[in-house]
Each structure stands twice: as structure tokens, then as C-alpha cells.
Amino acid sequence: MINYFKYTSGNAFILSGQDYSGFVNVEDGIPYTGRVKNSFSKELSSKDNFIARSIIDKREFDNSPSVLTTNKINKLEYSPRNILSNDFLKKNFNILYENNLSLFSLGQVYSSSYFDSSNFKDEQTFGGFFGLSSTTIDDRNDDRSLLKDLNTPYQIDPFEGADKNIFPELYELDNTKKSYIETFEDGFVYTITTDSKTIAFSGSFNGHLEKISNETVQNELASVKKLNVDKANGLIYSPTLEEDGFNYTSIYDRDIFRACTRLKIVDKIKSSTSTVINNNISFGKNYKVVQVLDSEYNINLEISPNTTSEVLATIPVSIFNNPEYVKVESRYTDDLLLIATKPLSDTTVYNVYFLDIEQYLIDRIIPEPTAIKRVVIGEKYKQNTTKDTPVTVFGSAGEGTGYYYPLFCEENAAKELGLGSPLQITFPQYPDKIFYTATTANKTLINFNLPEDRPDGYFIYRDDDSIIDLDVEFSDYDSNLFTIRDNGNLTERMITNPIPITSFIEGDINLQLPPDILFTSAYKFNTNKWKFNTNSLKSNQKNLINSLTDTFNNKTYSYYHNIGRIYFSSGITNKRRISLVPDDLTSFFNPDIFDTICETSLGINLNVLIQDILRDTINIYNNFTRIPKADELKNYYINERKVSLEEYQKFQKLSREEQLNKYGIRVIRDDIEDPSSSIRAPELSVTSSTKTVPSTLEASKPAVSQPRLGKTYWGFVASIDSPSAILLPNQYGLRYSYGNFSRNSGFGFDELDASKILNTPVLNQNQKFYITVSDYPTARRGFNPAPIGFGGGETRNIEIDAKDLFPFPGDLEKTEYGRIEVNAEELQEFLNGNFPGQKLPNGTQGNPFDRTQRFNDLRERVGPTYYYINEQQVSRLEYEAFQNLSQEEQLNRYGVPKPQVDISAQPDNRTVSSRVENTDVKVFNDYKIPTPIEIDTRNFYFHSNESVNYLSVNRVFSKLFELQKTIYDSILSS
């Protein structure tokens, strides 16, 4: 059973006569303390307000409803015989009551800032970070105070430079691979695991961060390689590869570790009898999921009990649509399994699956995935990525050309798979790259597949920059939230609706990182401890290592571990959730009145219930202080320095003179060689962009029975997804000349030849294809030199490509007729249409535009894409070549002068600029004022001459529902 829990701050429930702050779980309609009901849980008393009733009803706070949302407005039910029965009344009053809970729940939203430093100015919140402004990498090395505030940007060195005599083991913080935190009233214990050891640090909110000095504690931790902490059930799991070649899991008591930082072992089990991939084990409430290799080194997911190695189910990762990458995470509270996969050759999305392990062991059904878009939020620097994922390399080595796997980009990662010393392997395709393969006592753990047999679940190595560093994690704070850390970009999403982003890290603003420090910057070196290389240090860039949320008493704590920095924040309120409607709003309707409905007059009871429903509905809407507004996340810049929206808006309200006085930067003059020169030689800039337009392919051209003399009709080029794609060398086309159809001169294939070639490979049913129609000849299609009247000239062609193959020489450059994406079945449907000029059995000519109609009928039609450099249209090949150039090469080859500033027109030779950058990230980061709604209350009463019967009651019910629907639509319209 999927678990439900929420965190409350004393406004919903009572425990022993006192307001209760903490986690609440619900079982059989009864609220209990804690994330899960166990022997320590206590029953809570409800305050019977809307927040309490919403939690008891297991509502999720989702204001972008999907088909899975709990917040719907349901229609009323009608009596088939127009009978006013108690059952009819009870059903419809419950529907109206549930609708009001939906309206209220739409007013509970999550803060869009996962870590928001702007809150620290509030007297009820506090926060800061630990970091050193100077270390051994600096001649100064004089910073002894780790605690920093978040009022201004700081120059910070990486932890790796910390003086080992003054700050023992502090340098290891930058090597963290896994970590967890325990929060106390005045500080925390931060336990990290690196490639070689585990270390515990003690942090104080008032000043220090240091390694725990108790040697007994550190010695116990030193041999532990990985910690998986189950706060719900009070356990810590630590898997490790041992000398017999098997993986074992030690289970410790989490409560004892929290109390005295000591590891007391509770049990030890063999994790699996198979080869475990790099300790990739995820523990749930009752079951664990282990990523293992079979005898052919294929990746499988093994499901087994937490306390044994008995395999209950094995899931091959190929079942998840033949992915290129797989990441799994189980939840400690209920055995919900999150599986994130990267589709083959698609870098824009992840597919996420949510699997109830308990239910899967019964029905063995894999649910349909949800595709979520990958995001880069305000990326200014290249993210630091962990390269410990096993990969496959398509290249040439001892076995020939094909796929080699499992390989690792880092030696330490290979050591976690096998106990022997890793072996090095190189490929001529990547001459400057060394890969590592794991070994055991008697064999090397490597396999080879032929080109047509790509191993599922392995990331295909292309270059170091393309490697994915993906981590997924369920929230300890809310049962409906999970986070995705994707190459340093952290987003939080809802399980019931994972497409929108509920919150995210916006690094430059939230983390108070230094802006670009230039000689023209408003920030000067002599006013702070910034260095010449401040911007190049990873500690002054967004390089996420881990993020955590914890609670203690009535406070919520957020932690964010960046290279060189550990941030913390806390508030006494439930700051992760924002109540646009007061969360202690009273609910007047009492559904328990149905138990006494027969004790008094029916009309009196009806009037009471109707007025209570009406009061609740109006009360909810009137108490909406703001309505969330969907918007696209934007980045704001002043002088190319990223600023907050508030600062940008204030800047726009300033006069030009005020903008120059406050933000102006001096233009550097060059008067040495030429005193008459007004400004120095202009800098170069370069831009690139793409634009996709709707398809313009006509679908209504008439059929012709006899083509025009000399007209060459449609041909096509096809390629199919195999490592060496089959290309029809030139074109398939027919020409009509002197009343006869024939092949184009000297090249091309007739229909029979084309079908043979096209049907040779085995089509992967999951493969996607592109069909493109073009008027532009390319190297694939050629030019018929014959006279126009005799079939010569350029031909219009249809091209079929496997999706996302590497570009081939002479690939399609331009198209004005459209491009669509199809699967193998749709491709076959398209090819089954008439070839141009094909003779039908009755001797008539086929419609040469038959495929045009099929082209337009196929789903997922997309228009052509055009490519631009410096606003000038270029071919796709030139655009892709441009993207592969370094910034310096782009400027040298394509750079154009930046607009020059006329200094004489600027006071004191200063200039200032501002701009807004779209990110294509949809979030709720704005609000609007609710629109007033006129309500005629006479519609909700029984008229004086109206008897209480089915028709009159149904009329009032309908008016109540219409009001709820109007309010619902008003809230969601934004």
C-alpha cells in the first residue's frame, strides 16, 4: 500500500492537549504521528479545519492537475427515479464537500525556491554557509572562520585546499559521493562517504564545522563504504563488496547512531548471489532492489526481502523501452520504486516509472512511464559530474568493432565491481581516453557485442562532457515529492504529476555566488577578498554535491552541499509549503450530520447543510490572497550580472541617469596610440539559434492520370538504425519521357530493389524514424543532367531517416515541406502507399500525391527547422559544426563587432545594459489577484412557494456545483 504523510506546523492536529508539529500519516481515515504508523505512533485529534480534513482525505497539494490529481471537481449524481432519498442526499452532499476540499487544496502550493536565501532577512528564519575564503591554494591562507552569512557574495576556495593541520579531513568534503544529515537544536552531524572512507563532521549553527574528534567513532566509520539511512524505520544499510566476491549488507541501528554517532550492527545479509553493480542497492520498507549483472553482463533489477538474498522477481532493464541509462530508488515508508531511464539517443527527456513493489509481485505489471523534460536552470558554468556509471563503448579493440561493456571512466569505480586491480583499455576512436574494466581473481569482467546488439542499460560513451550524473531521491518531507539531480541541476517534482517543477535551485541568486569579476565590474578587488581566479574556482560556481531536507521539533531545515560550500537554512514555519488560503481555515460542513438526519425535520437539515456547503465554498475563494500563475522561469541580467527579479524591476523604474549612477560601468579607453580615438577596438560577439515552423506540405493536390512530359516525380532515401546504417546511395526515382516510365539515368532503384534493401534489417519496433519531404537536392540525391524535357533537372524527394543517428555527409540541409516522426509500423504504412507514377492493376496511373496525403495523415507532424548564426540562415551541417567549435574558434570564424558605445554621449564615459533570458522552464513563480465573482444567494434557498422535493433539491445542488466549477476554473485559468 502506498504510504501518505505530510508535515504540519501545529495548525491541524492536537496531541495530548497541545498543538502538534511534525509528520502525520493517515491509515483508515485516522491520523497518526510519524511518517509511518508503527509501535511508536500516537493517534492525533483533528482540529476539523480544512488543512486537517484535507490531510485525513489524503489530498495532494497539486495546483496543476493531471489525470492523477486528487483535486478534481466531480459532477453530481442523479436519482434514476427522481426520488429524494437519504442515499441521494448523502452522495451529493459528500461530492460537494469533496469539491470544497479540492478548492482548498489548490491554495496549498510548494515554494518554487528549493533553497531561498531571501528568507533570511525574516526575523523568524536563519541561515548561512560554511566555507573558507583563503586556503593553502592561496599565499594568504588566513581564514579561520568557516561560518559565512548570505548578505553578500563571497570569494570561496574549494574544501580541498583546507589546511589539514588546522581543519583535519575537511578537504574530503569535496570528495563526497553519498551523505546524510542528523539535525539537532543547535547544529547537526553530517556524515559523508568518499571513494575510500566514511567520515562524520559536527556542525554548529553558531560557528564551527569540524571532524568529530572521537577516534572510536571515526574508526568504526572508516571501513564503511556507503550509508543508506531509513529514518522511517530507524535503520542504516551499508552494502560492500567483500573478499569472497559477493556483496553483503550490514544493517545498523539509526537511533543509536543519532544519539552517540556509534554504529551498532543489527544484522548482516548477503545482498545477492549475483554480481552487484557498484553497490547499487536501494532499500524500501520490506524489499530491496539490486542492480545486478547476469552471466552475459546484462543489467537486471533483482527484488528481494531486505533481510535475505532470496530473489522474488527479476526485471531486465530492456523492458523499460530498451534504455541507455537506468537509475532506481526505493522508498523506506512503503516500497514505492522510482525508476528513471534515459531513452536511446534522446538527450532531452527522462522516462520515469513508479512501481508499487508489493503490487508488482502480485500482477507483474510495469506501469506506463511519464516523460519529463530535462532542464538546465541558469547554467553559467559546466557542471561537475561524477563519472562512476558503467558505460559501453562502441569501438575497435581485441574482439573487433562493436560494443564493449561494462567499462568505467574512473579507476575507483571499476574497483567497486571487482576485487582485482582494474585493467586499462583504449580505443582508436578515443585516442586520448583511458577506460577501466573490473577484474576478479580469475577473470576480467568485460563483454563484447556485435554492432547490431547494443547492450541495454549502459550509457553509450561519446565524450566526457556527455556523461550523465543522475540521482533520484524521494523526499523525507512529503510523500508526494521527489528530487532529480541532473548534472548539478536540482529540481523537485510531484509523484502524482511529475511534469511540472515544484521547486528548484537557482544558483547565482540563492547561493550568493560571485558575479563575473571584470575590470569594468562595480565590484572592486580592493574592497573584498576576491582573487584573479575567483570565477574559475568550482567553489564559486554551481557544483551541487548533495541537498537534504530535515526536521527537528517544529522547524524545517534545508541543506545544500556545493563544492567548497555547505549551506543551511531553517524557519519555524512550514516554509516548504505556501498557503495562499489560510491553512487553518474553518470548515463549517459536518458530514457526520447524516447520522442524525432522521431525528429532525428534513427541510431544516437540508437548509443547514446547504448553507454550510455554500459558506465553505465562498469562504475558500474569499480567503484566496493570491492565485498561482503559470509562467516561464526567466533569468534577469544587469551588465551581464545575474540579478533577482526584484532588483531587475527596481532597475527598470530608475531614470537613465539613476541607472548610470548606480550600475554604470566605465568604458575602457585606448588613447595611447591614437589620442583622437573615442573608444578601443570593439569586442566580438556571436549568436546562434534555431526556429521550427509549421509544415507547409500541401495535402489537396489533385490526382493526375498522366504526368507532364519530362517531369521527374518523387524519390526517397532511407536509412535504418544499425551501427552502419544502410543508405540507398542516391535516389529512387522515376522519370516520364516520351510516354514511358523508367529509372533516372544511371542511378537509383526501382520499387522492388528498394523494398529488398529496406526490409533486410530487422526493424526494432521501438525505433523512431523521420520522414522528410524536400525540394532541395543534396549530395544524397544528385542532379539529372538530361534536358528538362527528357527527365533532367532537380527532383523533389522523400527522405526517411532513423531518428538521432550521427549525421551523414550530404544530409538534408533545407526543407520547406515538413518533417514528421514515425515508428516502424507507421513507416510501413507510409511505404505501402503508391510510388509516384506506379501503374495500378487496372492499367491506370496511381496518384503521385498519394503519399502526400499519407504524410499529412500521420501523427506527430512537425514542421522544418531552420538554423541561424548571427541571425543569418545556414545549413544544419554548418550549424552543428559551429556548435562543436570552441568559443574562441566561434569568435574567430563568425564573430561580429559588438555595438560600440559613444562615450561622448554618456556621462563620465559609463554605460549600462539589462536583458531578460528565457529558460523554457515552466514553474509557478508568479501570482495574480483573484477575480471577483458575483453570487446571487437567492439561488441557494428554497423559495417560499417551493416544496422540498427532488426537483427543488436538485436545482439547489446544481447551483452549488456551478459555483464550485466557476471558482475551480477561475483558479486554474492562470
N, C-alpha and C positions, 0 to 999 in steps of 0.2 A: 504494500500500500504506500502511495506517495505521501510523504510527510509534509505538513504545513506548519510553519512557525513565523512569527513576526516579533519585532522588538517594540515595546511600548515604554512610555516615559511617565507612568503614573496617572494617565488620564482615562484609562479604560477599565482597569480591574483593581480589586481590593484583595489583600491578603492579610488575614489576622487584624482586620480593622484599619489597616494602613494602605495608602496608595501604593500599588505595586509597580516598580520599574524593573524591566528585564524581559527575558524571552517568554513567549506564550506559544504553546502548541495546543491544538484542538483535537479531541477524539470523541466521537459520538455526540457532538454538539456541546461538549463540556470543556472549558479552558483549563489548562494546567501550566504550572511553571516549567521553564526549561525548553530546550529545542525539541526534545522528545519526551514522551511520557515514560518514566521509569520509577524505580522504588523510591527515589528521592523527590519525585514530583508532588506538588500540592495543588489541590483544586482551588481555583480562583473564583471570586464573586464578581459578576459583571455589574458595571455602572449603568447598563442599559442605555447608553448613549450610542450614537451612530458608529463611532470607531469600534466600540466593544462588539456591537452586533455584526459589523462587517467582518471582524476577525473571526467571530464564532461561526459566521456563514462561510468562512474560508474565501473571502474576497481577495483578489489580487488588485493592486493599485496600478492599473494599466489604462492610460487615457489615450491610447492609440489602438482601439480594439481590433482584434483579428477574429478569425473563426473560433479561436480557442479562448477568447476572453471570458472572464466571469462577469463582466459588466455589460449586460445587454438589457434592452427594453423589450420585454416579451409581451406579445399580444394576449388579450383576454380570451377566455374560453366562454362558449355559449351553451346554453341548455338546449338539447335537441328538441325538447317538447315545450319550450317556453315555460318551464316550471321553476318557480322561485323556491329552491331547496337550500337546506343548510350546506350541503356539499357544494352547490354552485356558488354560494356566498363565500365560503371558506377558500375555495380555489382562487377566486378572483381577487379577494382581499389580499391573499398571500402573494399573488402576482404583482399587485400594485405596491405592496410592501417591499418585495424583492426589487422592483424597479427603482424605488427610492434609495435602496442600498446601492444600486448601480450608479445613480446620480451622485450620491455622496462619494463613492469610491473614485469617481472621475476627478474629484477635487483633491485627492491624495497623490502627489507626484514625487518622483525622486529628484534630488538635486542633480543638475547636469554637471556639476563640478565634483569629480571624484575626490579631489584634494583641493580645497579652496582657501588660499591664503588671505583672501579679502575678508574672511570672517574673523580674523584675529584681532581686528580693531574693536570687536564687540567685547564688552567687559565680562561677558559670561563665557567666552571661549578663550583658548590659549593655544599656542603652537610655536614651533621654531624648527631648527635643524642642527645636526651635528656635522661639523666639517672643519678643516684646517686651511687657513689662507696661505700658510707657508710651511713647507716640509723640507725633507732632505734633497728634494729636486730643486730647491731654491737656496742660494747662498745665505738667505736670511734665516730660515728655519727657527723663527722666534715666536710662533703662535702656540700658546699653551692652553688656550680656552677653546674647547670644541663647540660649545653651545653658541649658536648664532640666532639672531632674530630674523623676521621676514618683512622688515620695514623697507629694506633697500637691497639691491643686488650685491652679491659678494663675489670676489675672486676666490676660488677654492681649488686646492690641489687634490689629486686623487689620493685615496687612503693608502695606496701602495707606497707613497713617499713618506708616510708617517715614521718618525724616528722610533726604531724598535726598542731602544733603551727607555725612552720616555713613555711611549704608548705601545706596550707589548701586544703583539698579534693584531694590532689594529689594521695593519696592511692587508690582512686576509679578508676584510670586509669586501674588497673589490673582487675577490675570487669566489664569492658566494654563488653556489648552484641551487641550494634549497635552504629555506629558512622558516622559522615560525617564532611567534612572539607571545609572551605572557605579560599582561598588564596588571600593575598594582596601583595603589592610591597615589604614590609619589614617583613612580617610574616603571621600568619594565625589564624583563630578561629577554634578550634577543639571541637565539641560538641559530648558528649558521653551519652549513655543511659545504666544504670545498671538494676538490678532486681527491684530497688526501686525508682530511680530518674534519671533525666537528668541534666547534668552539662556542662557548657561552659568554655573552657580554652582558654587563649590568649597565642600564642607562637610568639617569635621573632627569626628571623634567626641570630640575633646578640647575643642572650644570654639567655633569660628567657622563662619559661613556667609556667603559674600560672592560677589559677581560676580567672575568671572575677569578680572583686570586687563589681560591681554594684548589689546590693541586689534585686532591682526590676527585673533585668534580670534573676537572679537565682531563684527568687520566681515564675516567670512565667514558667520557665523550670521545676521546681521541680515536678510538678504533671504530666508531660508528660512522657509516658512510652516508646514510640517508635517514631522515626522520619524517614520518607521516603521522600527523597528530590528529587524533579523533577526540575533539573536545566534547562531543555529544555523549560519548560512552566512556570517556576517561581513559583512553589507551593511546600508546605511541607504538607505531610499527616501524621496524628498521630492517629492510632487506639487504642482504650482502651475499656476494659470491664467495664460497669457501673452498678449502683445499681439495675436496673430493669432486669439484667441478659442478656441484649443484648450488642453487640459490636457496638460502634459508632466511626466514623472517623471525627476528626477535621481537617480542611483544612486552612493552614496559607499562608501568602504572603512571599515567599522566598526572594524577593528583599529587603523587609523591614528588614528581619532578617539579611541579609548580611550587610546592611547599618548600623544598630544600635543594632543588636542582640536582637531584640524585636519580640515577637510573636503576629502578628496581624491576628485575625481569619477572614477568608473569608466566610466559610460555615461550617456546621456540618451536617452529614448524618448518618443514621443507616446503618452500614456496611452490615448486613444481618439479616434476620429473623430467621436464623438457629444458632446453636451453633458453634462459630468460634474457631478454634484450635489455641490457644496461639498467637493471633494477627497475624496469618499467612495470611496476605493480601498483594498482590502485585499490584501496580498501574501502568497502562500504560498511553498512551496518552488520550484515551477516555474510556477505560474499566479497571475494576479491576478484579482480580481473587482471590477468597476467599476459603481457605480450611475449610470445614465445616463438622460436624457430622450429619448424619441423625438419625432417631429415633432408629435405631439398632446400632448406633455408627460406621457405615461405613463411610469412608472418601470419600468425593466428592469435586470436584472443581466447584465452582459457578462463572459464568461470569455475570457481571452486569455493568451498567454505573458507572463511577467514582462518579457521584453526586446523585445517587439514589440506593435503595436496590432492584430494580426490577430485577428478575433473568431472564436472556436471554437464558442461557443454563446451564445444569448441566452435568458434566463429572465424572462418577465414576472412581476412580483410578484403579479399576480392569481392565479397558480397556487397560491399559498400560502393558499388559502381566503379570497381577497378581503380582505386585511388592511388595517388602518387605519394601521399603522406597521411599518417593516422596518429591522432592523439586521443587518449581516453582518460576519463576522470570519474571515479565513483563517489557517491555522497554517503557520508557516515550516518546520516539520520534515517535513510530509507532505501538504500541500494538503487538509487536512480543513477543510471550510467549515461554520461555525456561523451559522445564520440564526435570528434571534429576531423574532417578529411579535406585534403586538397585534391580537387579533380585533376585529371591528367591534362597537362598543357593549358591550364587556366589559372592565371595568377591573380584574378580579380575577386574570387569568391572562395569561401569555405562552405562545405556542406556539414550541417550539424544534425546529429541524431540524438534523441532522448529515449532511452530504453529502460523500462522497469524490469530489472533483472528477475525479480520474483515472478512476474507475469511471463517473461520470455521463457523461463524454464518450463512453463506450462504449455504455451502455444507455439513457441519458436518462431514468432513473427517479428521481423525487423520493420519498424515504422518508416514512413517516408521521411526523407530529410528536408530540412529547410536551408535554402541557400542564403547566406548572409554575405554582404559586401565587405571586402577588406578595406580598411581605412588608414590613411596617413594623416594625422592631425597636426597641422602646423609643423611639419618636418623641416628643420633648418639644417640639420647635420645628418650624416649617415649613422644609423643606429648601431650600437654594439650588439652583435649577435653571438649566441652560444652555438658552437659547431660540434655538438656531441651526438647528433642524429645520424643513424646509419643511412648511407646513401648507396645508390647504384651508379656506376659509371659506364656509359656507352663508349667503348673504345677498343683499341687493339693491344693485346698482351699475349701471354703464352698460349692461350686456347684459341686465339683468333679474334675476329671482330664480333663484338656482341656486348651483352650486359654482364658486368662483374659486380658481385654483391655478397655479403654486406661489407662495405668499406667505410672508413671513418676519416674525417679531415683532421682529427686531433688524436695524438697517440694515447693520451689518457682515456679517451672514450673507448678505444679498442681494448684497453686493459680491463674494462668493466664487463666485457663479453667473454673473454677467455683469460685463464691464469698465466699463460705463457707470454713471452715477450712479443709484442706486435711486430709484424713484418711490413716492410715498405714495398709499395708497388707504384709504378709510374706508367703513364700512357703518353704516346707521342702526340695525342690530341691535346694534352695539357702538360707541355714540357716543363713548366715551372712549378708544378704542383706535385706534392708527395701525398699519397694516400696510405692508410694503415689497415691491415687486416688482423683480426684476432687469431690467437693460436691457443691450443690446449697441449697437454703432454704428448699427444700422439697424432695431431692433425692440425691443419690450417683451416680456419672457418671461412671458406670462400667458395662461391659457386659461380658458374658461367652459364648463361643462356644465349641462345642464338638470337639474331636481331628481331625476329618476329615474336619473341616470347619475353616481353618485358615483365619483370617481377613486380607484383602489386605491393603497395605499401611502402616502397622505397622511394625516397626523393631522388629524382634524376639530377645528378650533378651537372651544372652548366658553367658556373663560376662561383667564386667565394661569395660575391655580393648577392647571388640569387638564393643562397641557403636560407631556409625559413627557421626562425627561432619562435616556435609557437608553444604557448602554455595556456591551458584552460583550467578554471577553478570555480567550484561552487562557492557561493557566499556563505560565510558563517553568520551573517547579519540578517538575511532574509531568504526564505526558502525558494523564492521565485527569481533570484538573481544569480548570475554567473558572470565571470570576467574572462576576457580573451586578451592575452598579451601577445601581440604580433609584431616581432622585430622592434620592441620598445614602445609600440603604440598600445596603450591600455584603454579598453572600452568595457563598460558594464552593460549587460542586456538582461531581458526577462526570458525566463524559460518558456512561458506561455506565448510569448510574442518576441522572438529573438531578432527580428529585422531592425526595428528602431534602436537607437542608442539611448540608454537612460542617463549615463554619466561617462565622463572621460577625463583624461589628464591633458590639460593644455599647458605644456611645459614652460614656455618662456615667461608666461604671466604667473601661473600658480606657483612655480618653483623659484621665482625671483632670480633667474639666471642672468648673467651679464649680457648686455646688448653687444652688438658689434662695436668694438672699440677702435675707432679710426681717429686720425688726426683732426678730422672735421667734426668729431662727436662732441656733444655737450658735456660728456664725462671726461675729466682730465686725469692724467696719471698721477699728478702731484696731490690729488685730493683723496686718494684711496690706495689700496694695496694691489691694484691690478698690475699685470705684467704684460710684456710684449707678446707672450704666447697664451694669454688668458683664453681667448676664443678657441684655440686649438686643443685645449685640455678637455678630455672626456668628462671631467668633473664639472665643467661649465657648459655642458651640453645635456640634452635629454637622453640619458642612457639608463633606462629602467632595469633594475635587477629583480626587485620584488615589491609588491604592495600588499598590505594587510589591513584588515579591519578587526577591531577587538572591542569588547565592552567590559566595564567594571563599575559596579553599583549602578548609578543612574546616568553614566556617561558613555558616549561612543567615542572610540579612539581610531584615528586613521594614521597609518604609517606608509611611507614611500621611500624605498631604498634605491638611490641612484648611485652611480659611480662617484665616490668622494663625498656623498651626502646621505644622511638619513633624516627624513622629515617626520615630524609628529604633529598631530593636532587633536583637539578634543573640545566638546561642548557639553553642557549639562542638559541640553535638549536633544530630541531625536532629530539631529541635523541632517541625517541622510535622507529623510523624507520631509517634504514641504507640504503643509496643509493649506490649500487655497480656500477650503471651507474649515472653520474651526473644528479640530478633531474631537472636541468634547461636546459637539452639538447635540442637544437633547432630541431624542426620538419619542414622539407622542403616541404613535400607534403601538398598541399592545396586542399581539396576535393571540395571547392567552385568553382573551375575552370570549373566544369561541367556546371555551369550556363552560361558560355561564350564559350563553346566548338564549337559552330557553327559560331562564329564570325571570327575565323582564320582557317588556314589550319589544317586539321585533323592530318596529319603527324607531324606537328610542335607541336601540343598539346600533341600527344602521346609521342613524344620524351621527352618533358618537364616532363610529369607525370611519365614516366618510370624512368628517371634519378633521379627524386625526391624520388620515392619509393626506388630505389637502394641506393641512398646516405643515406637515413634514416636507411635502413637495415644494411649497412656496418658501419655507424656511431655508431649505438647502440652497435654492437658487439665490435668494436674497443675501445669503451669507457668503456667496462666492465673491471674494475680494478681487480675484483675477481669474481669467480663463487662460489656460496654457495655449500658446500659439506655436504651431509648427513652423520652423524656419530652418534655413541652412546655416550651419556654423560658418562664421567668417573670421578672417584674420585682419587686424587693423594695424596700419603702419604709419608712423610719423618719421620722416627722414630715414626710411627703411628700418626703423626700430619698431619691433612689435609692441603694441600697447593694448591696454584694455579698451573695451567698448566705451566705458565711461570717459576715459581720458580722450579717446578719439572724438566723442561727441562734444566735449568741452572745447577741444581744439577747433572744431568746426564753427563754434559760436564766437570765437575770437575774431577781431578785425585783423586785416593783413599785417598791420604794424605790430599788433599784440602777438600774433603768431611768430613774427620775426624776432621780436624782443625776447620771447620765452623759449622758442625752439630753433631759432635761426642758426645756421652753421656757416662759417666763413668759407668763401670760395678761394681756393689756393691760387695765388697769382704767380706768374712766371715773368718777372720784369728784368731778369739778368741779361739775357741775350737781346731782347727787344723791348726797350722801355715803353714803347708805344703799344705793346700788346696788352689787351684788356684782360684776357684770361689765358690760362695754359691750354695746350692742345686737348681737345675733347676726349673723354674716355669712350671706349667702345661698348656697345651692348648688343645682345642678340636675343630674339624670342622665337618660340616655335609653338604651334597649336594644330589641332585637328578640328574638323567640322563634319558632322554627319547630317545628310539631308534626306527627306522622304524620297522613296522610289518614284521614278517618273516613267517606268515601263508601261507602255500602253497595252491594255488588255482587250480593246474593242476593234482591232484592225480586222477588216473583212477577210474571209477565206477567198483564196483565188484558185481557180482550176487550172490555169496555165500561167506560169511565171513569165515575167517580162524577158525578152530575149537578152541574153548576156548577163542576167542578174545572178550573182552567186549568193546562195542562201546560207542559212545558219550552219555553223560547225561548232565543235566543242573540244575542250581539252580536259582530261580527267587525271586526278591523282588520288591514291588511296593510302590510308595511314599504315605504312610499314616503314622500317628504318631506311630503306632505299625505295622511295615512292615511285610507283610506275607512272611515267608520264607518256602520253601519246606525243611523239616527238614534235609534231607540228600541229596539224589541224585535221579534223574530219569535216569535210565539206563537199557539197555537190555543186556543180555549175550546170546551167542550162544553155546549150548552144545549138543553134540550128535544129531545134525540136527534140534534142536528146539530152538526158541527164548523164553525167559522167563524173569521175573523180576530178578534183582540181589537179592541175598539171604537175606531175612529178612527186606529189606528196599526199599525205592524208590517208584515211582509212574509210572503207565503206562500213555500213552498219554491222555486217557480220563480223568483220575484223575488230571493230570497236567493242562489240559485245564480248568477244572472246577475251580480249585484254582486260576489259573491265571486270569480268567475272572470274578471273584467275585467282586473285587472293580471296581468303576467307574474310568476309566483312565482319568486323566487330559490331554487334548490334547497338553498342553504346557510342560508337564513333559518330561525331558530328561532321557534316560536310557544308561547304559553301557552294552556292550556285551563283554565278555572276554573269551578267549579260553586258556586252561592251560593243561599242562601235570603233574602238581604238585598237589598231593592230599592235602587237608586241612581238618580241622575239619568239614567243611560242607559236605565233600564227602565220607570220610571213606575209608576203605580198605576191600576188599572181601577176607576172609581167605581161600576160597576154592582153591584147586590146580590150577595152571596156566592153565592146560589143561582143567579145568572144570569151567572156568569163573572167577577164582580168580585173585588177583593182583590189582594193582592200575589202575584207569580208567582215561582216558582223558575226560575232562568235559567242557561244555559250561556254563558260568555263566552270569546271567542277573541281573543287579543292578540298582536301581533308583539312579540317579546322586546326589552326595553330601549328602547322608544320613549319620547319625552318623555311625562309623564303628561297625560292629557286631563281636562278638568273633569268631575267626577262619576265618576271612575274607581272601580274596585272598592275598597271600603273594608274590608269584612269578608268572610270566608268560613269556613265550618266543614266544607266537604265536600272540599276538596283542590284542589291546583294541580299541573299537570304541564307539562313542557317537551317539545315535539314538533317534528319537522321538517315540511316541506311534504307529504311522502308520507304521514306518519302523520296529519297533519291531514286529508288527503283520505280516508284510511281511516276516520277518526272521522266525517266528514260523510256518508260512504256508508251509515252506519247509519240505521235508521228514525227519521224525525221522529216526535215524540210523536203518537199518535193517527192516524198515517198509514194509509190503507186499502191493504191488500195486494191483489194481482190477484185473489185468490180471494174478495175481499169482506170478509175478516176484518180486525179491527183489529190493527195492528202493536204490538209490545211497547214501551210508552213508556219502559221502562227498558233498552232495547237499547243505547243509548249509554252508560248507566251501566256496563254490562259492558265495553264497548269502552274507556271511560275508565280502568277499573282494569287492563285488559289492556295498555295502552300502557306502554312502558318509561319509566324515569327519573321515576317518580311522586314528587312532593314534596308534603308537607303544607302547610297555610296558614301564613302568617307574621303574627304579631301584633306590634303596636308599642306602646311604653310611654314615657311621660315621667314622671319621678318615680314609677315603679312603677305608674302609672295607665294603663290601656289607652286608646289614642287611634287615630284613623283613620290610614291610611297617608299621606293627603294632609296631615294635620296634622303627622305625624312628619317628612315631607320638608320642609314649610315651617319647622319648628323647626330642622332641620339647616342651613337657609340663613340663619338669623339669626346675628348676631354674638354673642359670648359675653355682652356687656353686655345685648343685647336678650333673649337667652335668660333671663338672671337677672331682668331687669325684668318679663318676662311670666310666667315659670314658676318663678322662684326660691322656694325654701322655706328657712326658717331652719335653719342647721346646729345640731346638738345643742349645747346650752350646757354649759359645764363649770362645775361647782360648785366654785369656788375654795376655799371653806372646807373642802372635803374633800381638798384637795391640799396637800402640804407646800410652803410658800413660793410658793403660787399658780402651780404648774407643772403642765403636762400633757404627755403623750407618746402617740404613736399609731404603729401599724405596720399594714401591709397587704401583700398579695400580688396581683399583677396578671397574669392570663393573657394570652399574646400570640398563641396559636394557631399558633406556630411549632414544628414538630417537629424535635428535634435529639437527638443523643446527648450529653447533658450530665450523665449520672449513671452509676453503676456498681453492680453487686452482686457479692457473693462467690459463686464457683461452687458449685453444689450437689454434694456428694459422690456418687459413683456406685459402687455395689457391682459388682465384677467377679469372676466365678468363672473363674480362669485354666485350670481343667481343660477348659473348652470349646474351648480353642485348642491342644490337644495331640491327637496320635493316641493312642488308647487302646492298652494293651499287647496286647490281643487283637484289635486292629483292623488290617486290612491297608491299605496305601496304595493306594487305588483312587479312581475318580471320585467315588463316593458319600461316602467319608470326607473327601476333599479339599474337596468341595463343602460338606459340613457345617461344616468349619472356616472356609471362606471366608464362609459365610452368617453365622456368629457374629461374624467380624471386621466385616462390613458392618453388622450390627445394632448393634455397639458404636459404630462411627463415626456411624451415624444418630442414636443416642441422644445422643451428645455434640453433634452438629450441632444437633439440636432443642433441647437444653438451652441452648446459646449463643444461639440465635435467639429463644427463648421470651420473652426480656426486651425 
